[in-house]
Each structure stands twice: as C-alpha cells, then as structure tokens.
Amino acid sequence: MKILISVGTRPEVIKVMPILTELKKRNIDTFFLYTGQHRDLARPLFDYFNIHPDIDLDIMKENQSISYITASILTKIEKILIKEKPDIVLVQGDTSTTFVSALAAFYQKIPVAHIEAGLRTHNIYSPFPEELNRILVSKIASFHFTPTEVNLKNLINDGVDKNSIIITGNTVIDTVKRVASTLKSKKENKILITIHRSENIGIPMINICNAIKEIANTYSNYKIIIPMHPNPKVREIIKSILENINNVNLIEPLDYVDFIKEMISSKIILTDSGGIQEEAPTFDIPVVVLREKTERVEGVDAGTLIVAGTNKNNIIKIVEKLIEDKNYYNKIVKATNPYGDGNSSKRIVDFLEKLGENSV
C-alpha cells in the first residue's frame, strides 16, 4: 500500500508529523507532498522533526488569494498523483491545501482519508474558507478520522456512513506532548495572544486590539506577547493600536518549539486559532477564543475554552475575571482536555496498516 500525504501550512505539518513518524517506523510506503501554502512558517519544522517532503510545490507568493492557491495546487498536484499512483491520499484539517488535494485525488479516483474530520461551526463563512473546505472534503473522503464523539455526530448528521468514521483523538496532542517533553519552563504573569483569521480582519480585529490595549493598561504587571502573523493587513492593525505600549511585546512569528515554550509559561491565552484551542489545555492554560463561534465545542463543554467573540467589553470582562477570580481560574485549569491522550497517530496508522493488509 502506498500513501500520499499532502500538507501546505504549519498547523497541517504539526498535526501530520507524528503520523509520518509512525508510518516511517513501520516501513509503510509513504510519499510526503508539501504545497508550500505557508512557506517560511512551516519549513523549519522539517528539520526539527527530521522528516522532509519528497516534493515541495512552492506555490506561495506575496498577497496570494484563495483563488490563486486553489488553482496552483490543483494544476500541480495532478501530475504528482498520476506519477506516484498512491492507493490512498491523506489530508489534514480544513485548509485550501486540504480541500484541493482531496479534489485532485477525487478526479483521479483515488480514495481520500481525512484527518481531523467532522469539525463544524454550521456557518460556511466562519471560519472562512475553512468551514466550507471541511464540509466539501467530508463529501469526497472515504475514511474520516475524527478527534471526538461530537465530530462523529456532525458527520453522521451530514450523511456520512458511520462505518467510515474512526474516533482517534487529535494528533496535535501527540506532537505537543513530544515537544513539551524536551522543554523546561515555568509560569509567569503573561498573556499570549495570536490573531490572524481572515474573518476578523477589519472592525473585529480593531475591537480585539482595543480590548488588549485596555487590558495591558489595567494590568501592567502582566506581560503580553503577540507573535504577529505575516499577513500585512493583520500586522497593520496590530501595530496601529498596540505598538509602543510598555508591557505589550509585538514580535515576529515564532518557530513551533519557541511558541510551545511561550505557551507553557503563560497564564492565559487569547486566540482565534484552532490548534491552540486543542494544545493549551494540555498545559492547564485557560483559552479565550476570539471568534464568534468555535468548531471546538468539546473544549467549551469541558470548560477549557471560553468563547469571547470580538466584542471589546466582553473580552475585557472575561480576562479580568480570569486574573481576579482565582476560583474561576482554577476551575478552568483543572478541566480535562477532551482532545486526546497522545496516541492518536498510532490509531490512525493502525487503521491504515490494516486497510493495506485487507487490500492485498
């Protein structure tokens, strides 16, 4: 059995790395394709994990549009699929790389397996374009690896055959535990913040930054760290509001290991990212979600996530409570992370290995 894995962004690389490691360990024929959708953010991880792509499509260009990404990947990946003739194409999550790789495999009548399947906000514009991407991939995929029971139910409600769904946990927990085991860090009065979602650019991001400004001025004993996304529109908003505030550190994007180190030492995280919502609870850190909806509803139900939206006053109110109400903070810290035990990759590869044996 030959497996082709296609990824294009840093979060995808982080989440497939433990699967690639497990496939390599078992000597399963694997072709690792990297589209280069996130060029500079993802490539350092290849050296860190010592797993390098068999091919890099290198599609990224400045101010690339979704249409450009889609067309570039689709035309380039077709040739790879025809040449390599994989038995199955493995895609991760909900990026444009994920959707287009699945579509290209469908055009070649190659079965698709979808890692992190079944996440839903039930609003195709939130997050954009990720929500529609994952819905479309679920229509193409033959096999669906879901992190949780909630994801399984979402897929069944969308008409996916229950027998094609396998609950595995989320592979990001496998990766983050591996990286964290190599680091030493202690908690500080620190708030780590990431904002980059396309649907937040504009008024929502301005509201978020104004909330951060007020929090910084109120709690001057807290250090606020903001690794700025490369998107120039995001950076412009952040700098216009938060530059030159003493306890706000605007820094360049961190590599994954340094980011995990910052995460481990933080007391609170504010983010509109998806993966951080899964990672941070592993280290007992409350996560304030800067989005109107989250597809990680298990975290909300478990108490590890608080959805603040993008309303300035709401964000301030939640952070104030986390800082000032120790009982409230400790209740969140003690909540159990619902996203896995660190063995998700083994479950996925077990399934793929058995699938290969049955097809012989």
N, C-alpha and C positions, 0 to 999 in steps of 0.2 A: 504494500500500500504506500502511495506517495501522497504526502500532504503539502499543500502550498499555503503558507500563512502570509497574509497581506496586512501591513500596517502603514500609517503615514504620520501620526502625531505622537508627541511624547507620552500622553496617557495610554495610548494603544501599546507603545513599546513597553512601558512599565507593566502592563497587565498581561502581555503575552510572553514576557521574558521567562517566567517560571515554567510556562508550558513548553517553550523552546528548550529550556534546560532539561526538562523531563523527557522530551522526545529524543534529545541528543543522548541522554543517559541510556535510553532503551534501544538506541541504534535504529530508530524509525526514520525512513527516508523522508526528509523534510527540505522544502525549498522556501527560503525566507525572503520575501519581497518587501521592499521599503519604497513607498511612493515619494517621500521627501516633502509631504504636505507641511510639516514643521521641520525645517532643515536643521537649524542651529540648536534648537531646544532638545531634539531627540538624539542626535548623533553621539554626544558624549556617553550616553548610556550603553552603546555598543561596546565601547572599551571597558567600561566598568563591569559589565556582566560577561564580557569576553564571548559575545555572540554577535557575529556581523552578518549583514544581509548578503544574500547571494547576488542580488541586483538592487541598485538604487536608481529609481526613475528620475529623481532630482527635478521634480516639477515646480518647486516653489519659486515664485518671483515676487517682487515688491508689490504690495497692494493687490494681491491676487483676489479675484472674485470667485464666488461659488461656481459660477458657470465655467470659468477657466479651469478650476480644479477638476470639475466633473469631466469636462471634455478631454483634458490632458491625460487623466488616469485611464479613462475608458479606451482611448486610442492606443495607449502604450501597453496596457496590461493584456490586451487581447493577444498580442504577439507572444507574450510570455506564456500564456495559458496554452496556446497552440503548440509552442515548442516543448514545454515541460510536461504536458499531459498529466496533471495531477489527478488523483482519484477523488480528492475532496479539497475544497478551498475553505480555509478557516479565517473568519473575520471577527473583529473585536469591536463591540460597542456601537457607536452611532455617528461616526464622523462621515464626511464625504468620501474618504477613502474606503470606509466600511461598506457604504451603500454601493458605490461604483464597482468595487471589487466583486461584490455579490452579483451585481447586474451583469458584469462581464462573464462571470462563471456561468450564470444562467444562460447567456447567449451561446456558450459552448456546451451546454447541457452537462455541466459538472456540478455535483451536489455541493451544497454550502452548509457549513456548520457555524452557528452564530454564538460567540462567547458574550456573556453579559446580556442575554436576551430578555425581553419582557418588561423593560423599564418603560413607564408611561406617565405623562402628566395629563393626557387626554386633551391637550391643546396643541395643535400642529405648529403653532408659532412660538411655543415656549417649551423647551429651548429651541431656538431656530438656528440651523435647519435640522438639528439632531432628532427632534421628536418624529418628524416625518421619515427621516432616514431609517430609524429603528423599526418603524411600522412597516416600511417597504421591505427591509431585509427579512422581517419575520414572514412576509408573503413568499419570499424566494427560498429561504433556508429549509433544508431537510431535517436538520437537527438543531436543537435550541438548548444551550447551556445557561440555565438561569441561576442567579445568585440566591434567590429566596422563594418561598411559597407564594408570596404576593405576586412576583413576576410570573410564576407559573399560571396563576389565576388570570392575570392580564392576557396572557397568550391564549388560554382556553376561551376567554371571552371574545377574543379576536378570531376565533375559529380554527386555531392551531390544534392538531391532533395531540392529545395528551401523551400518547406513546412516543412522540418525537421529542419530548421535553425532559431534560435531566437537571435536577437541582444539584448544584455543585458548590455554592458559596461563590464569593468573588475573589478572583486571582490576585487582585491588588493587595489583599491581606497577606498572601504568600510572599509577595515582593517586599512589602513594607516591614514585615517581621524579619526577613532576611537582612535587609539594610540596617534596621534598627539594632540588630544584634551586634553590629560592628561599631556602634557609636556610644559615646558617653556624654550625657547632657543632663542638666538639672533645670528645674522650673524657675522662671524669672517672672517679674511683673511685666509681661509682654503680651501684646496682641498682634497676631499675624493675620494679614489681610491679603486676599487675592480677588481681583475683579477684572473680568475680561469679556463676559458674554456679549454677543452682538446685540441681543435684545435689550441690554442695559445701557448701551451707548446712547448718549444724549441726556435727556432730563433725568431718567432713573439713576444714571451714574453720577450726575451732578448732585442729586439728593443724597446718594450714598457718601460721596466725598464731603459734603457739608456736615453730615452726621459724624463722620470720622473727625473732622476738624473740631467739632464741639466736644466730642469725647476726649480728644487729645488735650484740649484746653482745660477741661474739667479734671482730668486725671493725669496730671503732669508727671506723676510718679510711675506711670506706665509707659514703656517704650512701645511704639507702634512701628511695625516693619511691613513695608509694602513692596514686594518684588513686582516691578512694572512689566506688564505684558508688552511684547514688541509692537503690537498694533499702535500706529501713531495717533489714532483718534482716542484710544484709551489713555495713552500717555499724556496727551494734551490736556484732557480733562483733569486727570490726577494732579499734574504739575500746576495747573492754573489755580487750584484750590488748596493743595496741601504742601506745596513747596515752601521752604523756609519756616516751618513750624518746628520748634526745638526738639520735641520728642517724637517727631514723625520722620522715619528714615525711608526715603524713596530710593530703592536700589535696583540694579539690573536683575534680570531673571536669574535665579539660582539653578545650579545643576541639581539633579534629583537628590543626591546624598546630602548636600548642604541644606536643601529645603526640608528634608526629613529632620535634620538636626535642629533647624529653626522651629519646626513643628513640635518636636518633643519638648523643647524648652519653653514653649508658650503656654499661657494660662487660658487664653480664649482665641478662637479663630473665627474670622468673618470671611465668607467666601461665596462666590457664585459658581464655583467649580463643582463638578460632580464627584470626581475621585476623592477629593479631600473630605467630603461628607462620609465616605467609607473609611478612609485611613485614620483620621484624627481620633475617633472613638477608641481605637486600639490603644491609644496612649492616654485615655481618660481626659480628653480635652473637649469642652463644650463647643459646638459648632453653630454659629449664627448664619443662616442661609440667606443670602442677599438676592433672593428671587421670589417671585410671587407664588410659584409652585415648585415642588421638587418631586422628581420621579423616585427619590429615595425615601418613600413614605415609611418604610420599616424603621428607619432611624428616628423619624418623628414619633412613631408609635412606641418605640423603645425608650425614647427620652434623650437620645444622644444629639438630636438636631432640633433647632428652634428656627422656624421659618419666619423671618422678619419682613420679607419683601424689600421694597426700595423706598419706603416711606421714612423720611428723616427722623421724625419723632419716635416712630416705632423702633427703629434701630437703636437710637439713643436709650430709650426706655429699657430695652432688653439688656444691653451692655451694662447699664447702671445696676440693674438687678443682679446680674452675674457677679459684678465687682463688690456690691454692697451687701448682698444677702447670701451669707455663707451656707445656710441650709439649702437654699435653692441651687447654688453652685455644686455642692457636694452630692446632691440628689442626681444631678446630670452626670457628674464624674463617675458615679457608682453604677450607672446604667450599662447593660451588656451590649457590646457591639453585635448587631444582628447579621453582619456581612461575611462571617466565615471564621474558620479555625486555622487557616494556613495550609490546608490540604486540598484546595480547590483544583489546582493544576493536576495533581495525581488522579483525581476523579475524572477529569476531562480526558487525560491520556489513557487511563484505564478503558474508558468507553471507546476511544478511537482505536486502541490496540485490539480490542475485542471485535470491533467493526471490521478491521482489516482481516482478522483471522476468519471471520464468518464469510468474507467475500472471496476467500481463496478456494 
